[in-house]
């Protein structure tokens, strides 16, 4: 029986953005192959300027069923909401 290649999560930074966005997953033998395959699959129109790949086994995620207790402490920190801050003129990327 042939072993399945590792699963990689792919993140692309677009020409207009400053952040990488998750665009999908793919199987590849190593990181370099994952980047090359991601380029071929997810940037066909040359819209990307940067690619990140992360092997899926290295991602730890919270359980959506635990969202209430996980995010409960943030509810009493209203000062963290961006409406409390005034940005100086000329600031474009925060």
Number of C-alpha atoms within 10 A of each C-alpha: 3 4 5 9 11 15 18 25 20 24 22 23 18 17 12 9 12 11 12 16 14 14 13 13 19 18 17 19 12 14 15 11 13 25 21 12 16 26 18 12 13 18 17 10 9 11 13 18 14 15 20 17 21 16 18 15 10 9 9 7 6 8 8 8 8 9 10 9 8 12 9 10 9 9 8 8 9 10 9 11 8 9 8 9 9 7 10 7 6 6 7 7 6 5
